[in-house]
Amino acid sequence: MTELELIAKNILGLKQLLRVAWEDLGSTHLSSSERREIRSQMRQAASDLHHALQDFQDEHDRLRKLHAEKCERERPRRVQLRLVD
């Protein structure tokens, strides 16, 4: 797996965790301390998600720049021709 794929997998896991946490908060059987703990975990997951999204963007930008540099190196050079009388 590439770095980008690992980050994407992490992002999906964090999104799933937040989705389940929101469902759990809807339960009427939770005590106030359990709700507080879930909200605390949600804040941590949201922070981790924010960092993972930033890492994904940074890695994507890095790979795009590398690809552009590679294409620039591999592109055939144009030769300036002059007609001499």
Stockholm file with secondary structure:
# STOCKHOLM 1.0

chainA/1-85         MTELELIAKNILGLKQLLRVAWEDLGSTHLSSSERREIRSQMRQAASDLHHALQDFQDEHDRLRKLHAEKCERERPRRVQLRLVD
#=GR chainA/1-85 SS CCHHHHHHHHHHHHHHHHHHHHHHHTCTTCCHHHHHHHHHHHHHHHHHHHHHHHHHHHHHHHHHHHHHHHHHHHSCCCCCCCCCC
#=GC SS_cons        CCHHHHHHHHHHHHHHHHHHHHHHHTCTTCCHHHHHHHHHHHHHHHHHHHHHHHHHHHHHHHHHHHHHHHHHHHSCCCCCCCCCC
//
